[in-house]
């Protein structure tokens, strides 16, 4: 990462981070690319824009609410919060999240043409999974739009920007002062009019995004059913999206899950032969791990000793570490990265080894979370105390299943059947 190219006199000193450059600015705050000093990784630091005296307290509270809500969520399709604190000089809050450098969903929509069928189906399934998880936690996003859906890769998305998010238990206290919040086209009519909001408001926003992805046009004014705009679309999609985009929330789907199931069926004909919902994001993780296993089985692995990684992170030697399964998966992925770099040896190999381990660790963590989420869904999506009870065991089970699949793939390479 390049050295900081911002004027140190205009950027507050954020403890533990070296600010590199400003990468975004909005009504609530400024976002900077920064380097986390103790781990050397790129992160995003969001600072609250200097509030005017009249609304200072309200804006600080909203900023803190965003951090609180993000901290409640751990999901492969939701932006990960890493840190929260206050600036020592001013006491203003700051929020640190993972850094996503590949842009947002808007890049697929700038042409005014529909997003390719298979891609839109996969992306909308991921956004839907994120919303289901948020609603299960009692969280309304209230600002879902293409600019707030980040794209780490062209096939993976993460829901971001929780500046307008609210807990369902608190929404009644906010509607009086939040008339007109959200973004036109994507915000539900009741939200724009300052009325009460619930999960059906996020459903409307997702339907607006889906309409634009399917047709290349935004659902503005007296918009037409999607198949009349884009004739290649399945006519079943018309009823699904027009229902979810109803002006009256009572006319929309009562349950988000029902909308997502119908939406996926409506999209399936145009994208994949199967109409099975694309809920199993772990299949992608399994494919990646199988590929890693193949490479790992035929070439000697270049690993970073775990103790060196822990030392680089400042973790004491006697601190509890990740499971053996997680470390094995990370080792296999780090090897795959090393091979992709040309299998460098000597000093060059030493220079990339630790960085590869950190990157591999992050990739495997996300894949484990995706598999654990599938397991949680298969258990009936328990929440509250029951959900907390299964969270740890589900993560361990996910690690074991992913490692077992990767090792079986390696065995097939070693002993291929005729």
Buried (B, 14 or more C-beta within 10 A) or exposed (E): EEEBEBEEEEBBEBEBBBBBEBBEEEEBBBBBBBBBEEBBBBBBBBBBBEBEEEEEEEBBEBBBBBBBBBBBBBBBBBBBBBBBBBBEEEEBBBBBBBBBEEEBBBEBBEEEEBBEBBBBBBBBBBBBBBBBBBBBBBBBBBBBBBBBBBBBEEEBBBBBBBBBBBBBEEBEEBBEEBEEBBBEBBBBBBBBEBEEBBBBBBBBBBBBBBBBBBBBBBBEEEBEBBBEBBEEBBEBBBEBBBBBBBEEBEEBBEBBBBBBBBBBBBBBBBBBEEEEBBBBBBEBBBEBBBBBBBBBBEEEBBBBEBEEBBEBEEEEEEEEBBBEBBBBBBBBBBBBBBBEEEEBEEEEBEEBBBBBBBBBBBBBBBBBBBBBBBBBBEEEEBEEEEBEEBEEEBBBBBBBBBBEBBBEBBEBBEEEEE
